[in-house]
Amino acid sequence: MMLLAARALAGGYGGAEVVRMVDLDVAEGDCVAVLGPNGAGKSTLLRLLAGILPATSGTVELRGRPLASWRRREVAQTMGFVPQSVSFAFPLTVAEVVQQGRAPHLGPWRPPSPRDHAAVAAAIERVGLVGREHAAVQRLSGGERQLVLLARALASEPRVLLLDEPATALDVGHQLELVAILRELTGEGVGTIVVVHDWNFALRVANRVAVLHHGWLHAAGSAAQVLRPDLFREVFGVEVELIERPDGVPVLVPHG
């Protein structure tokens, strides 16, 4: 089933168009990695797909319906969004932040139900923060705060998950854990779009890749089709070599 579809999508800030005429599909079980140089429009594309930023032209459909026809609460029940970072103005614990992910499912004045508590506990367990529920978020490392934001999105039990550079603040061990989490989610039919800078992270998690360049969709398809040395030369201005690993996951090695 097609979960999210963009057609000729364009938008930006202050009258300046940052994303131009992008077509992108995400089906159940897809993991699409969005790559591109700094300023290519990757984060802007994610915000357009989530409806956080209004499009200047084009369409976005969520589960076959125009995104504009959805109420924001309905979108939040179906789509999770993990930003690069969040500033927490008030002292909150890990559990309190993750509980925010259940807000779209709660009616007016309805206290959390056992199902809500179970969803929060499952999200905390999935990101490996069991035992840290009562820790102050402000005192966590940048990587741990990123995992809290992921858990908050997962607590809403989304069918579509959009992540903006989720691995940037993570050490190698936590990056591997994130790879495992994203693979589990796609195995459960969740459609994910991940903005990444690390090409090899993209190769590990994504079955499809989209490359933005100056706001345009420069290439899209399977990692094997897209991540070629000539593309890196054209888009990133670097020479790379693709090395096949014994486990079948290739590694991109840049040449200095």
Secondary structure, 3 states (H helix, E strand, C coil): CEEEEEEEEEEEECCEEEEEEEEEEEECCCEEEEECCCCCCHHHHHHHHHCCCCCCEEEEEECCEEHHHCCHHHHHHHEEEECCCCCCCCCCEHHHHHHHHHHHHCCCCCCCCHHHHHHHHHHHHHCCCCCCCCCEHHHCCHHHHHHHHHHHHHHCCCCEEEEECCCCCCCHHHHHHHHHHHHHHHHCCCEEEEECCCHHHHHHHCCEEEEEECCEEEEEECHHHHCCHHHHHHHCCCEEEEECCCCCCCEEEEEC
